[in-house]
């Protein structure tokens, strides 16, 4: 159990006993060293409820609690905070345990869950663009974190592969002879077909007929459609592989997969007594949401022409995910503009009994990527930025950084490092932001060895590894002793890894892990400045202890970055 949770439980029990009702100890890492290692803030609220003086309440807690196995001292501060200073030998023992496993102190709380992570999910009619980058990166990190904690993660790439645009595309494919070379640039292909569609009424009509044919299962149409999808998915897979994202063809379960379920969804909504008609369309009224006339919102599941909608497919997908996959938790990683859509379909699914009550449906929204002008990120010419171009630029820029630091490097080594640093920088820049907000995409900031960036973290890792190369045969690790204040601070920080990972899993906020790693690297730098490791006058046990600290920091950075989908390098 991580230390914060442990303290929370032990203090929580006593606080609750005194208050006579369940109370939270509200333990957190102290914001300043003079407040101890941890601080409990729960006495104020508990005292308020017990209608006593908070300081007196805290004194009562200190009288009753026995934390002598963990803490050296407990002090009351301010109106009723409890500052906790941990025992050095307790910290050392915890570090020894942390070092023994690859999980680095993380453990699975409670039961392992089956978690569906719905992410990336581009529309296959067009090429992937930056809008799908955030979903892909964030979803990948969440999947890795949940898996690391022992959950069974089912990745679902809910691609848009079914809809009116496909009629237009298939029609154009026929017209141009269906050459796959013309599909090498999907963006071009889409634009050209759209132009035909807009300019030629006859073309538009046959396109519409084509959708109907496709959706009613016409073999020729289906074959052409499949060919188109294969090419488009191939483009996506190239991007996933370059990004090092854990997504394969097997994870693709697009909108078309649910086609046959859509009439059943409508029928079952009817059976559940929820289906209503309005202007020929069928749907569900939601009192919780209001339309512009302040009436209950009508969420359409079938249009008057019989066509189904995005919401209908999501309802079918939810049933599949809970019924067939047996998910207990479903995460939907999309931009925040889809917030209302998900809130509404969640409500409908729960009300219709499509999803058992214990299943947690969570929209994981993110903000927009902005250019340095504060507007949505675009190319100089104002077009959408293609994902591949972005990846190319990331590696080129990282290559320049590598050359500037190491002019003599071979081309081959440079290329390998540039890919790892460039892609890492791109991912980290995204993941280190609170995902809910928009963020400004700035190359110079992300591909830099200074600040909370991937290159900085990768460099910190490589520097530690170089210590081990220097130590050569005399690199034995020994028992960790936290004698110096910087050693103690570093040890304390190391032990907070499990808590950071737990928080990411709980809140689906990868930035918590980035901040943690950045703080860890900071604590390491202070340690390294004041605590020599390899100098001749360092006693052998001290050297072995400090090497063990270095090793644990390197492993924690490597594992932490790995959970974010970012690789490390032994040398940079
Ligand atoms: N294809 C959608 C888009 O590009 C995202 C799908 C997200 N997942 C879902 N189950 N609706 O915006």
Boltz pocket constraint, residues with backbone or C-beta under 6 A from the ligand:
constraints:
  - pocket:
      binder: B
      contacts: [[A, 118], [A, 120], [A, 121], [A, 122], [A, 123], [A, 158], [A, 159], [A, 160], [A, 314], [A, 317], [A, 332], [A, 333], [A, 334]]
      max_distance: 6.0
